[in-house]
Amino acid sequence: MTKLSVNINKIATLRNARGGNVPDLLKVAADIQKFGGQGITIHPRPDERHIRYQDARDLKAIVYTEYNIEGNPQHNFIDLVLECKPTQVTLVPDAIGAITSSAGWDTIKNQEYLTEVIQEFQRNGIRTSIFVDPVLEIIEGAKKTGTDRIELYTEAFAHQYDLGNKNGIDPYVKAAELANELGLGINAGHDLSLDNIQFFKQNIPGLLEVSIGHALISEALYLGLDNVVNMYLNKLK
């Protein structure tokens, strides 16, 4: 079964819109786990516009499933991850001020830098994953960095699926097949939803984990968080 890690950035966005602590980020994370979620993902950014660095520290005490921290490995982020020691760190090349992630790493151009950062995390017992597009040369480059896993950036698949083009899965199948051959673990995320997750899961060999936030939280507004978490779990069996 593919694991479901729930990204709770949108909960922090809602909290920060009014100040105070409503909704309570820690309670939501605890409830997601109680409802069956197998991981909690956060993506703190330097401006702390949603997840704050202190949130990352506070969550460490209550996340008993897999804890995944995503972000661009700048110095402050590296220090935070080393302090929190999550289960996994996912390296994402997002620009400062970006609304959301928009591309994966160029693992060829950034190989030396990624290798250095990955080794530091691994020395501290943290599993590593890097955010990549489904491009075979990029997957091969990822292997050379020494990362434990890759996270396939699924925005292009989701867009094509919405248009009714199921062939948009093809590059992801080829990327996953190569990753499996190279011994890389496979995660995926970005724009995955109740509409497309089952098709994606059924077609990607060796898919270990998906990280889903925006769609899941949006769907929960209508269907309830408990219901939505379990709907995803059923589709990921």
N, C-alpha and C positions, 0 to 999 in steps of 0.2 A: 504493500500500500504506500502511495505517495503521501508524505507528511504535509500537513497544512500549517504554515506559519502565518499568523495574522499580523499585518502591519498596522500599528495603532497611531500613526502620525495624524490621521484625520481627527481622532479623539482629542489629541493635543491642540490641534487647530481650533476646534470648537471651544475647548476650555479657554484658550488664550484670547478668544474673541471678546470675552467679557471680563477677563481677570478672574481671580479666585480659583476655586478647584472644582468646578462643575462643568463637564462631567469629571469624575475622579479617575484619572488615568490608571492608577494602581488597581483600583477596584475593577475597572474594565478588563485589565490584563488578567487579574485573578479569575474573573468570571469567564473569560474566553477559555482559559485552561479548564475550568470546572465544566464548561459545556463540551469539552473534548478537543479543543485546539491543541495542536502538538508543538507549538512554538509561538514566540512573540518576537516580532521584528520591529525595530525602530530605525529611523534614518535622521539623526540629528544633523542640522546644518549650522554653519558658523554664526548666522544671525539668530538662531534659536527661535525661528518664527513659529515652529510647532513643537517638536521635541526639544526640551532643554537638556543641557549636559547633566544637570542634577537629576532629571527624570531617569537618565540612563543609570545613574548610581542607585537611585531608589528602587528601580525595577529589579536590579540584581538580587535584592533580598526576597522578592516574591515570585520570580519566574523559576519554576521547578521543571518546566519542559525545556525545550531548546531556546536559547536566547541568542538572537541574531542582531548584530549592530551593523548597519550599512553606512557608507559614507566615503567621501574623498579623503584619502590618507594624507592629509596635511598634519602638521606637528600636533596641534591641539587634539585632533581626532585620534591620532595614534596614541597619545598619552591617555586619553579617555578610555580607549579600548583596553590598553594594558592595565589600567586601574580596575576596570569592571570585569575583565576576563570572561567574556561571554563564551557560549559554546562555539559560535562562529562569527567571523567578521567577513562582510561582503564589501569588497572595494569597488566603488562606483566613481566614474570620472565626471561627476556633475560640476558645472561651473557655479561659482558664487552668485547667488541671486536667481538661479534657475528655478522655475516653478516646479519642475519635476525632471527626472532623468530622461535624457533624450538620445543617448547613444552609449554603446559599450566601449571598452578599452581598445586602443590600438596596441595589442600585446607585442607587436614587433618593435614599434617605435619606443615603447615604454618598458621593454623587457627588463633592462637593468634595474630601473627604479622599482618596478613591481617585485622583482626577485628579492631585492634588499628588504622591502617592507614585509613581504610574505615570510621571509626567514625569521624576521624579528617576532612576528606574531606566533609562528610555529614554535619557536624556542620557548615561548610562554604558554604553550599548551592550547593555543587557540586554533581551531580549524579555519582554513581560509577558503574564500570563494571570490572570483572576480567576474564582474558584469561584462558580458560580451554579446556581440551580434552573432547571428548564425552564419559565420563565414569560416570556411575550412582553414584558411591560412591563419586566421585569428585564433582558432581552437588549437592549432599546432603551436602557435606562439604562447598560448596560455600554458600548455604543457611544459614549455621550457622555463617558465617562471617558477615552477615547483608548487603551484597552487594545488590544494586538495580537490577543489571543485570549481566549476564554472556556474554562473547563473545566466541562462539564456534570456536576452532582452526580447520580450514577446509582443511589443507594441505593433510591429509590422504584421505578425500573425493575426492579432486581434482585429486590426483594421480590415484586413482581407476577409476574415471570417464574417465580419459585420456586413460586408458587401456581397456575401454569398459565395465567395471564392475559397473553397476548401483546399485548393492547391497551395495556398499560402503557408501550409504546414510543411511543405516539401523541404525548404532549406533547414528547418529545425530538425527534421528526421535525419537528414544527412549529417548535420552538426552533432546530433546525439550519437549517431552510429560511430562517428570518428572519436568523439569523447570517450565512448565506451572502449573502443580499441586502444586508446591511449591510457586508459586507467583513471580518467577524470570522473569524479562524481558530478551529477547533473542536477542543478536547481533551475527554477524558472520564475519569472515574474514581470509584471507590468501590463496592465489592462486585461488581465485574466478575470473572468467573471463566471457567474452561474451559467450563462449562456454558452460559453466556449470551453470551459475547463474540462469537461468530460471528453470532448473530441480531442483536445490537446493531450490529455493524459493517456488516452487509448492509442495514440500514434507515436508517442515519444518513448523509445526504449530506455529503460533504466532511470526514469525520472524519480529522483529521491525526495524532492521538496519543492513546493510552490510557496511563494510569498505574495499574499493578496491583501490589499488594504482599501484603496479607494472604492472599488466596486463592492466589496463585502460590507463595508460600513454603510454605503449608500443603500444597498439592498436591505440591510438590517433596519433602516428607518421604517420600512414598510412591513417587513416580515418578522422582525425581532432578532436579536443577536443570537440567542440560543438556537432558534430555528435555522438561521442562515449558516452558522458554523456546522451544524449537522447536515445540512443540505450539501455543503462542500465536501464534507467527509464521505458522504455516500457516493458522490461523483468521483472521488479519488480512490475508491476501493479497486 
